[in-house]
Amino acid sequence: MYGTLGRMKVKPGKVDDLVAHLKNPPSDDARKGYRGAYLLVADAGGEVVAAVMYEDKDAYFTMVHDPATEANYPKLLELLEDEPTWTDGEWIAGSMD
């Protein structure tokens, strides 16, 4: 699997809006290969870490470069204090059991 970790500082009172925004990819093309996402909401400070997973690197970059994703990005920024940071890479383990 392939995907990204996004770290973002959410505006006060906007965590639920962010969860709704990130819940589903914005188009059918962006949904191809989508495996899921997890959001970690920090206990303090308004930080959210998003873990997004796709079937493979090609599916992930199809989503990244999808015009619907690009059109949707300003809506994400409206919920945040500043630009998020993204770390793309290969997911190599799903459980440490």
Secondary structure, DSSP 8 states (H G I E B T S, - for coil): -EEEEEEEEB-TT-HHHHHHHHSS-SSHHHHTTEEEEEEEE-SSTTEEEEEEEESSHHHHHHHHT-HHHHHHHHHHHTTBSS--EEEEEE---S---
